[in-house]
Amino acid sequence: MANTDIGVKWGIIPVIDPDLNSAREAVYQTLLRTDKIRLSQKIQIRKAELGYHFTGGAFFSDGYIYELSLQSP
């Protein structure tokens, strides 16, 4: 899992890095290094988005995900 915390708001709420794409790519690259991915494809599931979450922090995403098929153990 990617840890994208960059601080704390109000002393208790984690502040995440607004670049969701970097977190996705970091997780994917970590999984690639395990040599357990059989097939993968990057697909767009929604339009690129710039938004705000419930505490007012901004985020952005290009709308892509990785679909993975893992090797059997």
C-alpha positions in Angstrom: 0.0 0.0 0.0 1.2 3.5 -0.8 1.4 5.9 2.1 0.6 9.3 0.8 0.2 11.1 4.1 1.9 14.5 3.9 0.7 15.9 7.2 -2.1 16.2 9.7 -5.1 18.6 9.8 -6.8 19.6 13.1 -4.4 17.4 14.9 -6.1 14.1 14.0 -7.0 13.9 10.3 -4.3 12.7 7.9 -3.6 15.0 5.0 -3.0 13.0 1.8 -0.9 13.9 -1.2 -3.5 15.3 -3.7 -1.8 13.4 -6.6 -3.7 10.1 -6.6 -1.9 9.0 -9.8 1.5 8.9 -8.1 0.1 6.6 -5.4 -1.4 4.3 -8.1 1.9 4.2 -10.0 4.0 3.5 -6.8 1.8 0.5 -5.8 1.9 -0.8 -9.4 5.7 -0.5 -9.5 6.0 -2.3 -6.2 3.9 -5.1 -7.4 5.9 -5.4 -10.7 9.1 -6.0 -8.7 7.5 -9.1 -7.0 7.3 -10.9 -10.4 3.8 -12.1 -9.4 1.8 -10.2 -12.1 0.8 -12.4 -15.0 -1.0 -9.8 -17.0 -1.8 -6.1 -16.6 -3.5 -3.3 -18.4 -4.0 0.3 -17.6 -7.6 1.3 -18.3 -9.5 4.6 -17.9 -12.7 4.1 -15.8 -13.7 7.7 -15.5 -12.8 11.2 -16.8 -9.8 13.0 -15.3 -11.0 14.9 -12.2 -9.9 17.7 -9.9 -12.0 17.6 -6.7 -12.2 18.2 -3.0 -12.8 15.7 -0.2 -14.8 16.3 3.0 -12.1 18.2 4.8 -11.6 20.6 1.9 -8.4 19.1 0.7 -7.9 19.0 -3.1 -7.1 15.9 -5.1 -6.7 15.0 -8.8 -6.8 11.8 -10.8 -6.4 11.0 -14.5 -9.2 8.4 -14.0 -7.0 5.3 -14.8 -6.6 2.1 -12.9 -4.6 -1.0 -13.4 -6.4 -4.3 -13.9 -4.1 -7.1 -12.8 -4.1 -10.9 -13.1 -1.7 -12.4 -10.6 0.2 -15.7 -10.9 -1.1 -18.7 -8.8 1.0 -19.3 -5.7 
